[in-house]
Amino acid sequence: MHKLIRNHERRGFPLPATGYIQVSAFTSKARIPLKDVAITVTATDGTALAMRLTDRSGKIEPIPIPVPDLAESQSPNPGELPFARVNLYARLKDYIQIENEDLQVFADTTTNQNLEMIPLSELPASWGEKEIFFTPNQNL
C-alpha cells in the first residue's frame, strides 16, 4: 500500500480519498455462494494491499483502497487518472483461478466484482489454468 501512495505523492497528487472493492464469489452455473475463496488485491506493481477469505455467503467485507480525491474525477489532469488501478486474484481448490487486472476504484464508490468460478470437474483439462480479465480505462 505504501508504494502506491508514495508513487502518487511523488507526482504531487496525494491520495486523501478512499474507494472500496466488494467481492461476491459463486459457482458459474448454479450461482451458489462459495466460502473460503482466497481474495488478494494488489497494486499494479504487485504490492499486496489486502487478503481476505469469502464467508458462507460468498462475500467479503469491502476492502478500502486509497484513491485520488473525488475532485480529480470531475476535472482530471490529462496526465493523471482520476481513479486507482488494482489487480484482484481469486483462488479456491478445485476451481479455475481468476485474475482481474487493472480494476478501477473511484473515490467514495464501491467497485463490485462478481466472480463466477468454474469447477475444474467441468473442465478437467484446465487444471492449473486461470481466467484473466483486463479492465480498460474508463472513457472520461
C-alpha positions in Angstrom: 0.0 0.0 0.0 2.8 2.4 0.8 4.4 2.1 -2.7 1.0 3.0 -4.3 0.7 6.1 -2.1 4.3 7.2 -2.5 4.2 6.9 -6.3 1.2 9.3 -6.5 2.6 11.7 -3.8 5.9 12.0 -5.8 3.8 13.3 -8.7 2.2 15.9 -6.5 -1.1 14.0 -6.1 -1.7 12.8 -2.5 -4.4 10.2 -2.1 -6.7 11.7 0.5 -9.8 9.7 -0.5 -11.0 6.1 -0.2 -12.8 3.8 -2.6 -13.8 0.2 -1.9 -13.8 -3.2 -3.6 -16.7 -5.7 -2.8 -16.4 -9.3 -3.9 -19.1 -11.9 -4.4 -17.9 -15.4 -5.4 -20.2 -18.2 -6.6 -20.3 -21.2 -8.9 -20.6 -20.3 -12.5 -23.9 -22.1 -13.4 -25.8 -22.6 -10.2 -24.7 -19.2 -8.6 -24.2 -21.0 -5.3 -22.1 -18.8 -2.9 -18.6 -20.1 -2.4 -17.0 -20.0 1.1 -13.2 -19.7 1.7 -12.3 -18.2 -1.7 -8.9 -16.6 -1.2 -9.1 -13.0 -2.5 -5.9 -11.0 -2.9 -5.8 -7.3 -4.0 -2.6 -5.8 -5.2 -1.3 -2.5 -6.6 -0.4 -2.8 -10.3 3.2 -3.1 -9.3 2.4 -6.3 -7.3 2.4 -4.7 -3.8 -0.2 -6.6 -1.7 -3.0 -4.3 -0.5 -5.3 -6.8 1.1 -6.1 -10.5 1.5 -9.4 -11.9 2.5 -11.5 -15.1 2.6 -15.1 -15.1 1.5 -17.7 -16.0 4.1 -20.5 -18.6 3.6 -22.5 -16.0 1.6 -19.5 -15.8 -0.9 -18.8 -12.2 0.1 -16.0 -10.3 1.9 -16.1 -7.1 3.9 -15.4 -4.2 1.4 -11.7 -3.5 1.1 -10.7 0.1 1.4 -8.3 1.4 -1.3 -6.5 4.7 -1.3 -7.6 6.7 -4.4 -7.3 10.2 -5.8 -9.8 12.8 -4.5 -13.3 12.9 -6.0 -12.5 16.3 -7.5 -9.9 14.6 -9.7 -12.7 12.6 -11.4 -14.7 15.7 -12.3 -11.9 17.7 -13.9 -8.9 15.3 -14.3 -5.4 16.4 -15.2 -4.8 14.8 -18.6 -1.6 13.2 -17.2 -3.3 11.7 -14.2 -6.1 9.1 -13.8 -9.0 10.1 -11.5 -9.0 6.5 -10.1 -6.7 3.9 -8.6 -5.9 0.8 -10.5 -5.6 -2.5 -8.7 -5.4 -6.2 -9.5 -7.6 -8.9 -7.9 -6.9 -12.6 -7.7 -9.3 -15.3 -6.6 -8.3 -18.9 -5.7 -10.3 -21.9 -4.5 -9.2 -25.5 -4.6 -10.9 -27.4 -7.4 -11.9 -24.2 -9.3 -10.2 -22.3 -12.1 -8.3 -19.3 -10.8 -9.5 -15.8 -11.7 -7.3 -12.7 -12.2 -8.9 -9.3 -12.8 -6.3 -6.8 -13.9 -6.5 -3.0 -13.8 -9.7 -2.7 -11.8 -10.6 0.9 -11.4 -11.6 2.2 -8.0 -13.0 5.7 -7.6 -13.4 7.9 -4.5 -16.4 7.3 -2.4 -17.5 4.4 -4.6 -17.7 0.7 -4.2 -16.4 -1.4 -7.1 -18.4 -4.7 -7.2 -16.7 -7.8 -8.5 -18.9 -10.8 -9.2 -16.6 -13.8 -9.5 -18.2 -16.7 -11.5 -15.9 -19.5 -10.6 -15.8 -22.6 -12.8 -15.4 -26.0 -11.1 -12.4 -28.0 -12.6 -14.7 -31.0 -12.7 -16.5 -29.3 -15.7 -13.2 -28.7 -17.5 -10.7 -31.3 -16.2 -8.1 -30.4 -18.9 -8.0 -26.9 -17.4 -6.2 -27.8 -14.2 -3.6 -25.1 -13.5 -5.1 -22.7 -15.9 -6.7 -19.3 -15.0 -9.2 -16.9 -16.4 -7.7 -13.4 -16.9 -9.9 -10.4 -17.2 -8.5 -7.0 -18.2 -10.4 -3.8 -17.4 -9.7 -1.0 -19.9 -9.6 2.6 -18.7 -12.9 4.5 -18.4 -13.6 6.9 -21.3 -13.6 10.0 -19.2 
